[in-house]
Amino acid sequence: MISCLDLAKELIDKQICALQSLRDRIGSEFEKAALSLSQIEGKVIVTGLGKSGLVAGKIAATLSSTGTPSIFIHPVEAMHGDLGIIQSGDIGLFLSNSGETAEVVQLLQMFKLLGLKTIAIVGKMQSTLARDCDLCLDASVESEACPLNLAPTSSTTAAMVLGDALAGCILTLKGFSTRDYGRLHPSGALGRRLLFRVKDLMHSGEELPVALSGTLMRDALVTLTGKAMGAVLVVSASRELLGIFTDGDLRRAAQRHGNFLDLEIDELMTKDPIVIDQSRMAAEALSLMENRPSQVSVLPVLDGENKAAGIIRVHDLVRAGL
């Protein structure tokens, strides 16, 4: 008797083979579909029944979350009033493994009557749906991964992957950015990572601990302790960043120099520190701090003219939810 582990691997292999076959035969129809959807004036109406309907709902959600207005419509409910959501400029995306699902084919005819463009994702290329839609994407599989070759498994996987591929191509064609994605996902950690920029979280103005080049350490310490940012930025008279002096530098100076209070800060600062531009994403600042041989907890922030504009701490990023 085959073990569950061996059977699971066999079923996964069947799905992998189905996807490899899908990749090998994808062609010009897909390119036309992606281009049409990227230029859409209305929204994408995605539909399907049963397991295909569940996949259709996921595709609609993915399209919407990546900047292409989309909605799932149940083919039965559509014929009982939900057709009112369909407008000029919409495109219909129809999912059916057999391509003969009566309710889906009936809904297709309504799109035809309205003169709207239609795209099919089907498992049977000789079906009614494949024949009557303007564009048809081949999601056929040799067999289902189900041991009985009955339950929709490989076929639904192929259809979903085609939908994901469409969404990825469309967002690229439209120039959809991580910033755009963040606007559509404002809640939770994902939204925070994508929306916050360094300038939103940095300390600047009166909060910024700065010392002019040539400042004695006894005076710089007043700024270091008074601003309580864990560091002092050393700048020129024109605000050019020359270096940084941190709490860690203070401990090392106390160990190495008995009279360090009478030294100029330039002698003890770290020259050419790691910096970040104020326009960069806050998540990039966190990555810079964490992915160093010796982690840093504070970064100088520069403006568009490469002058000291602020300071950002890992504490600020963690508190913001990153």
C-alpha positions in Angstrom: 0.0 0.0 0.0 1.4 3.4 -1.0 2.2 5.7 1.9 0.5 9.0 2.3 3.8 10.8 1.9 4.6 9.0 -1.4 1.1 9.7 -2.6 1.3 13.4 -1.7 4.6 13.7 -3.7 3.0 11.9 -6.6 0.0 14.3 -6.6 2.2 17.3 -6.3 4.3 16.1 -9.2 1.2 15.8 -11.4 0.4 19.5 -10.7 4.0 20.5 -11.4 3.8 18.6 -14.8 0.5 20.4 -15.6 2.1 23.8 -14.9 5.2 22.9 -17.0 2.9 22.0 -19.9 1.0 25.2 -19.4 4.2 27.3 -19.5 5.4 25.5 -22.7 2.2 26.3 -24.7 1.4 29.8 -23.6 1.4 32.0 -26.6 0.1 35.0 -28.5 -3.5 34.7 -27.2 -2.1 35.3 -23.7 -0.2 38.4 -24.9 -3.4 39.8 -26.5 -5.4 39.2 -23.4 -2.9 40.9 -21.1 -2.7 43.9 -23.4 -6.5 44.2 -23.6 -6.9 44.0 -19.8 -4.1 46.5 -19.3 -5.9 49.0 -21.5 -9.3 48.4 -20.1 -11.6 51.5 -19.7 -14.0 49.8 -17.3 -13.6 46.8 -15.1 -13.0 43.1 -15.4 -16.0 41.0 -14.7 -14.7 37.5 -13.7 -17.1 34.6 -13.5 -17.2 30.8 -13.1 -19.3 28.2 -11.4 -18.3 25.7 -8.7 -14.5 25.3 -8.2 -13.9 27.5 -11.3 -16.0 30.1 -9.5 -13.8 30.0 -6.5 -10.7 30.5 -8.7 -12.5 33.3 -10.5 -13.1 35.1 -7.2 -9.4 34.8 -6.4 -8.4 36.2 -9.8 -10.8 39.1 -9.5 -9.3 39.9 -6.0 -5.7 39.7 -7.3 -6.5 42.0 -10.3 -8.2 44.6 -8.0 -5.3 44.5 -5.5 -2.8 45.2 -8.3 -4.6 48.2 -9.8 -7.1 46.7 -12.3 -10.7 47.2 -11.1 -12.3 43.8 -11.1 -15.3 42.0 -9.6 -16.5 38.4 -9.4 -20.0 37.8 -10.5 -21.9 34.5 -9.9 -23.3 33.4 -13.2 -26.6 32.4 -11.7 -27.0 35.6 -9.7 -26.1 37.5 -12.8 -29.1 36.2 -14.6 -31.3 37.2 -11.8 -30.5 40.9 -11.5 -26.7 41.2 -11.0 -26.2 42.0 -14.7 -26.8 45.6 -13.7 -23.2 45.9 -12.6 -22.0 45.4 -16.1 -21.2 48.6 -18.0 -19.7 49.8 -21.2 -16.0 49.4 -21.3 -16.0 46.2 -19.1 -14.3 43.0 -20.2 -15.7 39.6 -19.3 -13.2 36.9 -18.0 -15.0 33.5 -18.1 -13.6 30.4 -16.3 -14.8 26.8 -17.0 -12.8 23.6 -17.3 -15.3 22.0 -19.6 -16.2 25.2 -21.5 -19.8 24.0 -21.6 -21.1 25.1 -18.1 -24.6 26.2 -19.1 -24.8 29.1 -16.7 -21.5 30.5 -17.8 -22.3 30.1 -21.5 -25.6 31.8 -21.0 -23.9 34.8 -19.3 -21.4 35.0 -22.2 -24.3 35.5 -24.5 -25.4 38.6 -22.5 -21.9 40.0 -22.9 -22.2 39.4 -26.6 -25.5 41.3 -26.8 -23.9 44.2 -25.0 -21.0 44.2 -27.4 -18.3 43.7 -24.7 -15.0 42.0 -25.1 -14.7 38.5 -23.7 -11.8 36.3 -22.6 -12.0 32.6 -21.7 -9.8 30.4 -19.5 -10.9 26.9 -20.4 -9.7 23.3 -20.2 -11.4 22.2 -23.5 -10.3 24.2 -26.5 -13.1 22.7 -28.7 -15.8 23.9 -26.3 -18.6 26.5 -26.8 -16.9 29.0 -24.4 -13.6 28.7 -26.2 -15.2 29.2 -29.6 -17.5 32.1 -28.7 -15.1 34.2 -26.6 -12.9 36.8 -28.4 -9.8 35.4 -26.8 -9.2 32.0 -25.3 -6.5 30.9 -22.9 -5.7 27.2 -22.9 -5.8 25.8 -19.3 -6.1 22.2 -20.3 -4.5 19.4 -18.2 -3.7 15.8 -19.1 -5.3 14.6 -15.9 -6.4 15.8 -12.5 -4.0 15.3 -9.6 -6.9 13.6 -7.7 -6.3 9.9 -7.4 -9.7 9.3 -9.0 -9.0 11.8 -11.7 -12.3 13.5 -10.8 -11.9 16.3 -8.3 -10.8 19.6 -9.9 -7.1 19.9 -8.8 -4.6 20.3 -11.6 -7.2 22.1 -13.7 -8.0 24.7 -11.0 -4.3 25.1 -10.4 -3.6 25.8 -14.1 -6.5 28.3 -14.2 -5.3 30.1 -11.1 -1.7 30.3 -12.3 -2.9 31.7 -15.7 -4.9 34.4 -13.7 -1.8 35.2 -11.6 0.3 35.4 -14.8 -2.2 37.8 -16.3 -2.2 40.0 -13.2 1.6 40.1 -13.1 1.8 41.1 -16.8 -0.9 43.7 -16.5 0.6 45.5 -13.5 3.9 45.6 -15.3 2.3 47.0 -18.5 0.6 49.6 -16.5 3.7 50.6 -14.6 2.0 49.7 -11.3 4.5 50.3 -8.4 5.1 49.2 -4.9 3.8 52.7 -3.8 0.6 52.1 -5.8 0.3 48.6 -4.1 0.7 50.2 -0.7 -2.1 52.6 -1.4 -4.4 49.7 -2.0 -3.2 47.9 1.1 -3.1 50.6 3.8 -3.9 48.4 6.8 -1.6 46.1 8.6 2.2 45.5 8.4 2.2 45.2 4.6 0.7 48.7 4.2 3.1 50.2 6.7 6.1 48.7 4.9 5.0 50.0 1.5 3.6 53.4 2.5 6.1 54.8 5.0 9.1 56.7 3.7 12.1 57.7 5.7 11.0 61.3 5.8 7.8 60.2 7.4 9.6 58.7 10.4 12.9 60.6 10.7 13.7 63.2 13.4 14.5 66.6 11.9 14.4 70.3 12.7 14.8 71.1 16.4 15.0 67.4 17.2 18.0 66.8 15.0 21.3 66.4 17.0 24.0 68.2 15.0 27.4 69.5 15.8 29.6 71.7 13.5 33.0 70.4 12.5 35.5 71.5 15.1 33.1 71.3 18.0 34.8 70.2 21.3 33.6 66.9 22.7 32.5 68.5 25.9 30.0 70.6 23.9 29.0 67.8 21.6 28.1 65.7 24.6 25.5 68.3 25.6 23.8 67.8 22.3 24.2 64.0 22.4 22.5 63.7 25.8 20.1 66.5 25.3 18.6 65.3 22.1 18.7 61.6 23.2 18.8 60.2 19.7 21.8 58.0 20.3 24.1 60.0 18.0 25.3 63.4 16.8 25.6 64.3 13.1 28.8 66.2 12.4 28.3 68.8 9.6 30.0 71.5 7.8 28.9 75.1 7.8 26.9 74.4 4.7 25.2 71.4 6.3 27.2 68.8 4.4 27.4 65.6 6.4 31.0 64.8 7.5 30.4 62.0 10.0 28.5 60.6 12.9 29.3 60.2 16.6 27.2 57.6 18.4 26.8 56.4 22.0 29.1 53.5 21.0 31.7 55.9 19.9 31.4 57.7 23.2 32.1 54.4 25.2 35.1 53.7 23.0 36.5 57.2 23.3 36.2 57.0 27.1 38.3 53.8 27.1 41.0 55.0 24.7 41.3 58.7 25.6 41.6 60.0 29.1 41.2 63.6 28.0 38.7 63.0 25.1 36.5 65.9 26.3 39.1 68.4 25.1 39.3 66.7 21.6 37.4 67.9 18.6 34.5 65.7 17.6 36.1 65.2 14.1 38.9 63.2 15.7 36.5 60.6 17.2 33.6 60.5 14.7 32.9 57.8 12.2 33.7 59.2 8.8 31.6 58.3 5.7 28.8 56.6 7.7 26.0 54.6 6.1 23.3 57.0 5.1 19.9 57.0 3.5 18.0 59.5 1.4 14.8 60.9 2.9 12.8 59.8 -0.1 13.6 56.1 0.3 11.2 53.6 1.7 11.3 53.1 5.5 11.7 49.4 5.0 15.0 50.1 3.1 16.3 51.9 6.2 15.5 48.9 8.3 17.2 46.6 5.9 20.3 48.8 5.9 20.5 48.7 9.6 19.9 44.9 10.0 22.0 43.6 7.1 25.4 44.8 8.3 28.3 42.8 9.7 27.8 44.8 12.9 24.2 46.1 13.1 23.6 49.8 13.4 20.7 51.4 15.3 20.7 54.9 13.8 21.1 56.3 10.3 21.9 59.8 9.1 19.3 61.0 6.6 20.2 63.2 3.6 18.0 65.5 1.5 18.0 65.8 -2.3 21.2 67.9 -2.1 23.0 65.4 0.0 22.9 67.5 3.1 22.0 66.4 6.6 18.2 66.4 6.8 17.4 64.1 9.7 18.2 61.0 11.7 16.2 57.8 11.9 16.5 55.0 14.5 15.6 51.4 14.4 13.4 52.2 17.4 11.4 54.5 15.2 10.9 51.8 12.6 9.9 49.2 15.0 7.4 51.5 16.7 5.9 52.2 13.3 5.2 48.5 12.9 8.0 47.6 10.5 
